[in-house]
Amino acid sequence: MGDRITVVLNVGNIEKLRNIQAKMIRTSTKSISFSHVLNLVVSEGLKKFKV
């Protein structure tokens, strides 16, 4: 389990994340949390950056 933090998101980004979550819920038999979706999107985005 990860650390609990507070993040402030733009309303447009929240809507996009909720749409991704809705699509994942429709195609999955398991529950899909908003945090799970956010972590997936952030992980994919971070792959583009070389550290």
Secondary structure by P-SEA (a helix, b strand, c coil): cbbbbbbbbcaaaaaaaaaaaaaaaaaccccccaaaaaaaaaaaaaccccc
